[in-house]
Amino acid sequence: MTDIFLEGGRTLIGSELVETSLAVSRTDIAEIDGPRGRARLAIDARNLLVLPGIVDLHGDAFERQMMPRAGVDFPIDVALAETDRQVISNGITTVFHATTWSWEPGLRSGDNARRLLEAIERQRPHFAADTRFHLRHETYNLDAEDEIGQWLAEGRVDLFAFNDHMDGTVADMAKPRKRNRMVERTGLSSEEFDTLVAHIISRAGGVPASINRLATVARTAGVRMLSHDDATPEMRRNFRAMGVTLAEFPINEATAREAAVHGDAIVYGAPNVVRGGSHTGWTDASDMIAKGLCTVLASDYYYPAPLLAAFRLAADGVLPLNQAWQLISSAPAQATGLTDRGTLAPGHRADILLVEDSAPLRPRLVAVISAGKLVHLTDATRLLGTATMPHETVVAA
């Protein structure tokens, strides 16, 4: 593996931006503010920001590569390879693919979740980004409990979320456009979909006990857990009591405050920040950040969003850039137990972004280093000359 030297960028060290150089050896950061030494590859980082790679703990935009139109499928290996290119080109060096296993057939079925998990495990060595599996379990999907429990116990799941979209599903059935989208996604007829939903609702009494059992398995296996769309402080307290310490998209301020008081990680969507509000009309993420009620931003459904959101927060005066960047780097790394990344420090994994920030709100990614490899470069003029290496002396026998 080629050692890399970054010369003279505005580098985020701790909580400060410092003009310094940075040396990478193999997969890790070797030294800050040292000489180039024997590094064969050097990049001119002057007038650029040098930032930790983005850690995205919840992104499901890969579904668009799998099914770009309703009922139009592409092979999972092709979809995941294209997704890897997308995440890297948007500065995401650690990505958790948020895979929904629902009671529905089709895109979010058990068969699809199995194929995704197997494909991620098979292709992981070939991805530029560190690619992990975030399983989003629809809690009414009682038939999946045993298999999911086995996955958790075997260490195949990197993050585990409890989702309950049943109320929303029932409400959307009365809205023709949303209903049609749900039905198309499953591949069922309209009548078959109605029958399936009625059957799933009839089993509601078994859901709480199933959640408890799966939370116990996840705790035993050391898998971090999230609860999705917590609606009340009581709901957040109940999940916390089961060891679920990440609150993902709490839907109101009271619930977010309950999470904050107890030190839970609070996740909101970066697209919410970029667009200036939630597409669902729920909580405004920028407002939550300003109130100290958001600790992590995730790409959710749009991979460019984390990078753009950090600069939007800085431009709007919500947070300075160094603090905004923590929401997409060190905070999600800490929340997911990845202590070797999210900050630029000797011995940490060399996940590094070079960003040109002269255009307001439009940061331009110049280079991405992932685990010590240069995997994305948009400006070859930044490459410096090859270091002169000492000649070996050959001794005659």
DOVEXDREN-409977 format. One record per residue (C-alpha): residue number from 0; chain; x, y, z. Coordinates in steps of 0.02 Angstrom, whole numbers, plus 50000, padded with zeros to 5 digits. Layout:
<recs>
REC  seq  mol      X      Y      Z
REC  NUM    A      X      Y      Z
...
</recs>
This chain:
<recs>
REC  seq  mol      X      Y      Z
REC    0    A  50000  50000  50000
REC    1    A  50067  50172  49952
REC    2    A  50100  50296  50092
REC    3    A  50019  50467  50064
REC    4    A  50071  50641  50119
REC    5    A  49948  50786  50124
REC    6    A  50039  50950  50117
REC    7    A  49976  51108  50201
REC    8    A  49787  51099  50218
REC    9    A  49666  51179  50342
REC   10    A  49651  51020  50443
REC   11    A  49518  50982  50574
REC   12    A  49621  50925  50723
REC   13    A  49510  50897  50875
REC   14    A  49392  51046  50873
REC   15    A  49510  51166  50782
REC   16    A  49554  51199  50601
REC   17    A  49743  51206  50592
REC   18    A  49861  51238  50445
REC   19    A  49965  51080  50446
REC   20    A  50021  50928  50348
REC   21    A  49969  50750  50376
REC   22    A  50054  50584  50339
REC   23    A  49965  50419  50304
REC   24    A  50051  50251  50318
REC   25    A  49961  50095  50262
REC   26    A  49781  50107  50327
REC   27    A  49811  50234  50466
REC   28    A  49859  50412  50501
REC   29    A  50043  50407  50547
REC   30    A  50090  50585  50592
REC   31    A  50024  50762  50599
REC   32    A  50137  50910  50556
REC   33    A  50283  50800  50508
REC   34    A  50392  50789  50351
REC   35    A  50348  50697  50192
REC   36    A  50482  50566  50222
REC   37    A  50470  50415  50107
REC   38    A  50289  50440  50052
REC   39    A  50280  50402  49865
REC   40    A  50115  50495  49842
REC   41    A  50091  50675  49896
REC   42    A  49942  50790  49873
REC   43    A  49944  50979  49881
REC   44    A  49808  51020  50008
REC   45    A  49845  51206  50019
REC   46    A  49686  51312  50019
REC   47    A  49584  51155  50049
REC   48    A  49495  51089  50202
REC   49    A  49560  50922  50265
REC   50    A  49419  50836  50359
REC   51    A  49379  50665  50433
REC   52    A  49279  50550  50320
REC   53    A  49091  50549  50343
REC   54    A  49014  50407  50445
REC   55    A  48836  50376  50384
REC   56    A  48740  50264  50503
REC   57    A  48576  50266  50407
REC   58    A  48565  50274  50219
REC   59    A  48439  50183  50109
REC   60    A  48464  50272  49942
REC   61    A  48541  50110  49878
REC   62    A  48361  50052  49851
REC   63    A  48354  50167  49699
REC   64    A  48497  50072  49619
REC   65    A  48405  49908  49655
REC   66    A  48235  49969  49593
REC   67    A  48252  50134  49498
REC   68    A  48069  50123  49448
REC   69    A  47928  50028  49530
REC   70    A  47937  49847  49473
REC   71    A  48104  49872  49381
REC   72    A  48241  49770  49466
REC   73    A  48429  49771  49440
REC   74    A  48552  49641  49509
REC   75    A  48603  49677  49688
REC   76    A  48789  49664  49651
REC   77    A  48774  49797  49516
REC   78    A  48668  49908  49629
REC   79    A  48790  49896  49774
REC   80    A  48942  49931  49665
REC   81    A  48858  50088  49598
REC   82    A  48807  50138  49773
REC   83    A  48987  50123  49831
REC   84    A  49040  50246  49696
REC   85    A  48902  50365  49750
REC   86    A  48943  50363  49935
REC   87    A  49130  50387  49906
REC   88    A  49101  50531  49785
REC   89    A  48999  50616  49921
REC   90    A  49132  50594  50056
REC   91    A  49053  50446  50148
REC   92    A  49193  50328  50196
REC   93    A  49092  50222  50319
REC   94    A  48916  50178  50266
REC   95    A  48782  50076  50352
REC   96    A  48657  50015  50222
REC   97    A  48489  50032  50309
REC   98    A  48398  49876  50248
REC   99    A  48214  49861  50290
REC  100    A  48145  49688  50323
REC  101    A  47958  49712  50324
REC  102    A  47805  49601  50321
REC  103    A  47786  49657  50139
REC  104    A  47842  49554  49991
REC  105    A  47947  49637  49857
REC  106    A  48082  49768  49885
REC  107    A  48075  49759  50075
REC  108    A  48044  49574  50093
REC  109    A  48142  49443  50188
REC  110    A  48209  49372  50026
REC  111    A  48278  49541  49978
REC  112    A  48354  49569  50151
REC  113    A  48442  49401  50139
REC  114    A  48509  49439  49966
REC  115    A  48571  49609  50023
REC  116    A  48659  49541  50177
REC  117    A  48743  49404  50076
REC  118    A  48794  49525  49939
REC  119    A  48868  49650  50063
REC  120    A  48966  49511  50148
REC  121    A  49027  49445  49981
REC  122    A  49072  49613  49902
REC  123    A  49137  49703  50058
REC  124    A  49322  49677  50016
REC  125    A  49295  49761  49847
REC  126    A  49207  49918  49910
REC  127    A  49302  50081  49930
REC  128    A  49192  50129  50079
REC  129    A  49185  50026  50238
REC  130    A  49013  49951  50206
REC  131    A  48906  49885  50349
REC  132    A  48733  49812  50374
REC  133    A  48599  49909  50468
REC  134    A  48444  49801  50486
REC  135    A  48280  49895  50504
REC  136    A  48157  49773  50578
REC  137    A  47972  49811  50555
REC  138    A  47909  49758  50725
REC  139    A  47745  49686  50657
REC  140    A  47848  49563  50555
REC  141    A  47832  49428  50686
REC  142    A  47875  49286  50568
REC  143    A  48052  49353  50548
REC  144    A  48097  49351  50733
REC  145    A  48189  49185  50740
REC  146    A  48297  49217  50587
REC  147    A  48339  49395  50640
REC  148    A  48386  49331  50812
REC  149    A  48505  49209  50730
REC  150    A  48585  49346  50624
REC  151    A  48610  49452  50780
REC  152    A  48688  49308  50877
REC  153    A  48804  49268  50732
REC  154    A  48869  49447  50723
REC  155    A  48804  49478  50547
REC  156    A  48708  49637  50594
REC  157    A  48807  49796  50630
REC  158    A  48660  49905  50684
REC  159    A  48484  49851  50728
REC  160    A  48332  49965  50721
REC  161    A  48154  49940  50780
REC  162    A  48032  50016  50654
REC  163    A  47844  50028  50668
REC  164    A  47765  50104  50513
REC  165    A  47597  50016  50533
REC  166    A  47498  50172  50581
REC  167    A  47572  50264  50432
REC  168    A  47533  50118  50317
REC  169    A  47351  50116  50371
REC  170    A  47338  50305  50351
REC  171    A  47419  50300  50178
REC  172    A  47297  50169  50117
REC  173    A  47168  50308  50107
REC  174    A  47282  50415  49998
REC  175    A  47278  50352  49818
REC  176    A  47453  50408  49767
REC  177    A  47540  50337  49921
REC  178    A  47433  50181  49917
REC  179    A  47479  50147  49736
REC  180    A  47664  50167  49776
REC  181    A  47653  50042  49920
REC  182    A  47557  49916  49817
REC  183    A  47678  49931  49669
REC  184    A  47826  49905  49786
REC  185    A  47755  49740  49848
REC  186    A  47704  49670  49678
REC  187    A  47533  49622  49748
REC  188    A  47362  49663  49681
REC  189    A  47264  49796  49774
REC  190    A  47150  49664  49851
REC  191    A  47296  49554  49903
REC  192    A  47379  49703  49987
REC  193    A  47221  49742  50087
REC  194    A  47208  49562  50145
REC  195    A  47390  49558  50198
REC  196    A  47378  49721  50297
REC  197    A  47223  49658  50388
REC  198    A  47314  49497  50436
REC  199    A  47467  49590  50500
REC  200    A  47361  49709  50605
REC  201    A  47269  49561  50683
REC  202    A  47434  49503  50763
REC  203    A  47471  49668  50852
REC  204    A  47459  49587  51023
REC  205    A  47619  49488  50995
REC  206    A  47727  49637  50948
REC  207    A  47786  49701  51120
REC  208    A  47849  49532  51178
REC  209    A  47939  49506  51012
REC  210    A  48028  49674  51030
REC  211    A  48085  49626  51205
REC  212    A  48153  49459  51148
REC  213    A  48250  49532  51003
REC  214    A  48320  49673  51110
REC  215    A  48385  49542  51232
REC  216    A  48472  49448  51092
REC  217    A  48548  49608  51023
REC  218    A  48612  49663  51194
REC  219    A  48691  49493  51222
REC  220    A  48774  49503  51052
REC  221    A  48837  49680  51083
REC  222    A  48741  49754  50936
REC  223    A  48696  49938  50950
REC  224    A  48509  49970  50934
REC  225    A  48400  50113  50871
REC  226    A  48216  50152  50890
REC  227    A  48139  50238  50741
REC  228    A  48013  50382  50745
REC  229    A  47988  50382  50934
REC  230    A  47824  50476  50959
REC  231    A  47823  50508  51147
REC  232    A  47946  50524  51292
REC  233    A  47868  50365  51364
REC  234    A  47909  50269  51205
REC  235    A  48090  50329  51216
REC  236    A  48100  50278  51400
REC  237    A  48033  50106  51360
REC  238    A  48160  50077  51223
REC  239    A  48303  50143  51330
REC  240    A  48255  50019  51466
REC  241    A  48286  49882  51338
REC  242    A  48459  49950  51296
REC  243    A  48408  50046  51140
REC  244    A  48518  50200  51157
REC  245    A  48500  50280  50985
REC  246    A  48343  50383  50955
REC  247    A  48318  50392  50767
REC  248    A  48207  50534  50704
REC  249    A  48105  50570  50862
REC  250    A  47952  50658  50794
REC  251    A  47933  50798  50921
REC  252    A  48038  50906  51036
REC  253    A  47976  50828  51199
REC  254    A  48036  50657  51143
REC  255    A  48203  50726  51084
REC  256    A  48225  50812  51253
REC  257    A  48192  50648  51343
REC  258    A  48331  50570  51240
REC  259    A  48451  50716  51268
REC  260    A  48429  50719  51457
REC  261    A  48484  50538  51468
REC  262    A  48629  50552  51347
REC  263    A  48552  50452  51205
REC  264    A  48619  50480  51030
REC  265    A  48487  50578  50932
REC  266    A  48486  50552  50744
REC  267    A  48402  50663  50615
REC  268    A  48411  50666  50426
REC  269    A  48537  50777  50339
REC  270    A  48415  50806  50194
REC  271    A  48303  50892  50321
REC  272    A  48442  51021  50352
REC  273    A  48484  51044  50167
REC  274    A  48302  51069  50117
REC  275    A  48260  51181  50264
REC  276    A  48137  51062  50345
REC  277    A  48065  50887  50350
REC  278    A  47980  50820  50193
REC  279    A  47850  50742  50310
REC  280    A  47812  50906  50399
REC  281    A  47881  50839  50564
REC  282    A  48031  50902  50664
REC  283    A  48147  51032  50588
REC  284    A  48323  50959  50609
REC  285    A  48411  51129  50606
REC  286    A  48299  51188  50748
REC  287    A  48338  51031  50847
REC  288    A  48524  51057  50818
REC  289    A  48514  51238  50876
REC  290    A  48428  51177  51036
REC  291    A  48559  51042  51068
REC  292    A  48433  50905  51028
REC  293    A  48523  50820  50883
REC  294    A  48692  50735  50896
REC  295    A  48702  50641  50729
REC  296    A  48651  50678  50550
REC  297    A  48626  50536  50426
REC  298    A  48603  50534  50238
REC  299    A  48433  50448  50255
REC  300    A  48376  50444  50073
REC  301    A  48505  50560  49989
REC  302    A  48693  50527  49994
REC  303    A  48750  50706  49953
REC  304    A  48656  50774  50103
REC  305    A  48782  50753  50248
REC  306    A  48920  50851  50162
REC  307    A  48800  50988  50108
REC  308    A  48714  50994  50278
REC  309    A  48873  51032  50375
REC  310    A  48909  51183  50265
REC  311    A  48727  51237  50270
REC  312    A  48730  51238  50461
REC  313    A  48888  51343  50459
REC  314    A  48820  51465  50329
REC  315    A  48658  51486  50425
REC  316    A  48751  51520  50587
REC  317    A  48677  51369  50675
REC  318    A  48849  51294  50713
REC  319    A  49027  51333  50660
REC  320    A  49092  51210  50532
REC  321    A  49204  51118  50655
REC  322    A  49054  51078  50765
REC  323    A  48938  51043  50619
REC  324    A  49064  50918  50551
REC  325    A  49058  50820  50714
REC  326    A  48875  50779  50677
REC  327    A  48928  50679  50524
REC  328    A  49097  50611  50579
REC  329    A  49149  50589  50760
REC  330    A  48973  50582  50834
REC  331    A  48906  50442  50722
REC  332    A  49071  50350  50742
REC  333    A  49052  50357  50931
REC  334    A  48867  50312  50926
REC  335    A  48905  50155  50825
REC  336    A  49056  50104  50929
REC  337    A  49186  50140  50794
REC  338    A  49321  50219  50901
REC  339    A  49454  50211  50764
REC  340    A  49379  50345  50652
REC  341    A  49283  50509  50645
REC  342    A  49432  50615  50697
REC  343    A  49604  50647  50623
REC  344    A  49732  50581  50746
REC  345    A  49887  50470  50739
REC  346    A  49837  50287  50744
REC  347    A  49661  50319  50681
REC  348    A  49597  50245  50519
REC  349    A  49648  50358  50374
REC  350    A  49476  50411  50311
REC  351    A  49509  50587  50247
REC  352    A  49422  50713  50135
REC  353    A  49498  50860  50042
REC  354    A  49364  50992  50013
REC  355    A  49368  51155  49916
REC  356    A  49248  51276  50000
REC  357    A  49258  51440  49904
REC  358    A  49078  51432  49839
REC  359    A  48951  51463  49979
REC  360    A  48843  51310  50016
REC  361    A  48925  51211  49876
REC  362    A  49077  51120  49943
REC  363    A  49176  51029  49808
REC  364    A  49255  50864  49851
REC  365    A  49432  50860  49780
REC  366    A  49495  50695  49851
REC  367    A  49442  50551  49963
REC  368    A  49559  50435  50055
REC  369    A  49477  50280  50130
REC  370    A  49577  50165  50244
REC  371    A  49737  50240  50175
REC  372    A  49692  50222  49990
REC  373    A  49664  50367  49872
REC  374    A  49494  50314  49802
REC  375    A  49427  50476  49728
REC  376    A  49518  50622  49645
REC  377    A  49441  50763  49542
REC  378    A  49594  50873  49518
REC  379    A  49753  50785  49462
REC  380    A  49851  50949  49467
REC  381    A  49851  50927  49656
REC  382    A  49968  50778  49641
REC  383    A  50147  50822  49685
REC  384    A  50304  50743  49615
REC  385    A  50365  50572  49667
REC  386    A  50481  50572  49817
REC  387    A  50662  50532  49783
REC  388    A  50700  50364  49859
REC  389    A  50875  50313  49913
REC  390    A  50962  50193  49795
REC  391    A  50997  50019  49863
REC  392    A  51178  49967  49862
REC  393    A  51207  49804  49773
REC  394    A  51350  49702  49845
REC  395    A  51433  49577  49729
REC  396    A  51440  49400  49790
</recs>
